[in-house]
Every structure is written in C-alpha cells, then in structure tokens.
Amino acid sequence: MMDYFERVIRLKDMEVWDIRFGKAIYRMFILDENRATESKDLNLSPNEQVFEEDLRENLITVKVYSEQPVKAAHITLIDQFSKQLTDHVALAHCDVVLTFYTGKIDDALKEIFKAIYQLEFEQLPLQHLSHFNQDFINITPP
C-alpha cells in the first residue's frame, strides 16, 4: 500500500511525483515524448516482435528512480498509479512505457530537466513553483 505521494512539478510535457512505501522512496517522471512510438521504446524481450501498425502515434514514458532496487511488491502498485495519472490521455493512440532505474532521485530530476529543457532545475524561478500548473513559464524543449 502506498503511504505517500506528492507531485513535485507539473509542466506541459512532464510531471514529477515522489512516492513512498514505508521507507522506500521513488521519484516518478511522466514524460510526453510528443512523437510516435518506435519498437525500441517498448522494452521488448529478444523473442518479442511488434508490428508497425500496432505502434501508436504518441509515446508517454514513465521513468521511476529509486536509490535502492525497486521492491517486487511495489512494481504493480507503481504501474497502477502511473496508469491512473495517464488515464486522461487517449490511450488508444498512446503507448505508456514504464521503466525502473536505480540512482539518486535528486540527480535524476536535475539530469532529466537539463536533458529536456537545457536548463538547470535550480534556474527555475521559485515564484513559478507556487502555482498549480507551471505551464505558463513557457519552458519548451528545443
């Protein structure tokens, strides 16, 4: 059972959530890639194949970071939570791909923010974080 969750940031193409199960802490990034899904995006096993017509017109990636390897009991719960948060999109036209990573969650925020927006997270003015939605700050990927 999830003990705690909090949205850290909400931008047009990205939301960041902190999730806690007991002492286990996860940071979940939901990224709208704004592009069609490619077979390499789907984390398929070597024996699995996907047909071009089965790929959807938009890809949403969900990246979950934790400083310790994800606990098996949490995988399904995090997957369900990510699906609840993306349920409002036209899922018939989107693939939502969940991937887990091990690493420092604060570093992950800085790295992903810089990779997408070419901006240090600390450069985001504090007054923009006091609003429900930070879209108005006009951060757009190059």
C-alpha positions in Angstrom: 0.0 0.0 0.0 1.3 3.5 -0.9 1.9 5.6 2.2 2.5 8.9 0.5 2.6 10.6 -2.9 3.3 14.2 -3.9 3.5 15.9 -7.2 6.9 17.8 -7.3 6.4 19.6 -10.6 3.9 19.8 -13.4 4.9 21.1 -16.8 3.3 20.8 -20.2 5.2 17.7 -21.2 6.4 16.4 -17.8 5.1 15.6 -14.3 7.3 14.5 -11.5 5.9 12.6 -8.5 7.5 11.4 -5.2 6.0 8.2 -3.9 6.7 6.4 -0.6 6.0 2.9 0.5 7.3 2.6 4.1 11.0 3.5 3.9 11.1 3.0 0.1 11.1 6.3 -1.8 10.6 6.6 -5.6 10.6 9.5 -7.9 8.4 9.0 -11.0 8.8 11.1 -14.1 5.9 11.1 -16.6 7.2 12.4 -19.9 5.1 13.1 -23.0 7.7 12.4 -25.8 5.5 14.1 -28.4 6.4 11.5 -31.0 5.3 8.2 -32.4 6.3 5.1 -30.6 9.1 3.0 -32.1 9.6 -0.7 -31.4 12.9 0.1 -29.5 10.8 2.1 -27.0 8.8 -0.9 -25.8 11.4 -2.8 -23.8 10.6 -6.0 -25.7 12.3 -9.2 -24.9 14.5 -10.5 -27.7 11.9 -13.0 -28.8 9.0 -10.5 -28.9 8.0 -8.7 -32.0 5.7 -5.8 -32.7 4.1 -4.9 -36.0 4.5 -1.4 -37.3 0.7 -0.9 -37.4 0.5 -1.8 -33.7 2.7 1.2 -32.7 0.8 4.2 -31.5 1.1 7.8 -32.6 2.3 9.2 -29.3 4.7 7.9 -26.6 4.5 8.6 -22.9 7.4 7.3 -20.9 7.2 6.8 -17.2 10.7 6.6 -15.5 10.9 5.6 -11.9 14.0 6.2 -9.9 15.0 4.9 -6.5 18.2 4.8 -4.6 17.7 1.1 -3.9 16.4 -1.5 -6.5 12.7 -1.4 -6.8 10.9 -3.9 -4.5 9.0 -6.5 -6.4 5.9 -5.8 -4.3 5.9 -2.1 -5.4 6.2 -2.7 -9.2 2.5 -3.4 -9.8 1.4 -0.6 -7.4 3.6 2.0 -9.1 2.4 0.7 -12.5 -1.3 1.1 -11.4 -0.6 4.6 -10.1 1.1 5.7 -13.3 -1.9 4.4 -15.3 -4.3 6.4 -13.1 -2.2 9.5 -13.7 -2.2 9.0 -17.5 -5.8 7.7 -17.8 -7.0 11.0 -19.2 -5.0 10.7 -22.4 -6.4 9.0 -25.5 -4.7 5.7 -24.6 -5.9 4.1 -27.8 -3.5 6.5 -29.5 -0.7 6.4 -26.9 1.8 3.9 -25.6 2.7 4.3 -22.0 6.0 2.7 -21.2 7.2 2.2 -17.6 10.9 1.7 -16.8 12.7 1.5 -13.4 16.1 2.9 -12.7 18.4 2.9 -9.7 20.1 6.1 -8.8 19.9 9.3 -6.7 16.5 10.7 -7.2 17.6 14.3 -6.9 20.3 13.8 -9.5 17.7 12.2 -11.8 15.5 15.3 -11.6 18.4 17.6 -12.5 19.6 15.4 -15.3 16.2 14.9 -16.9 15.3 18.5 -16.5 18.5 19.6 -18.2 18.2 17.0 -21.0 14.7 18.1 -21.9 14.9 21.8 -21.3 18.6 22.6 -21.4 18.1 24.4 -18.1 19.4 23.7 -14.6 16.5 22.9 -12.4 17.8 25.4 -9.9 17.3 28.1 -12.5 13.5 27.7 -12.4 12.3 30.8 -10.6 10.7 29.9 -7.2 7.6 32.0 -8.0 6.8 29.6 -10.8 6.6 26.7 -8.3 3.9 28.4 -6.3 1.2 27.7 -8.9 -0.8 24.5 -9.5 0.5 24.3 -13.1 3.8 25.6 -14.2 3.0 25.6 -18.0 2.8 29.3 -18.2 6.6 29.6 -17.7 7.0 28.8 -21.3 9.6 26.2 -21.0 9.7 24.4 -24.3 12.2 21.8 -25.4 14.5 23.0 -28.3 
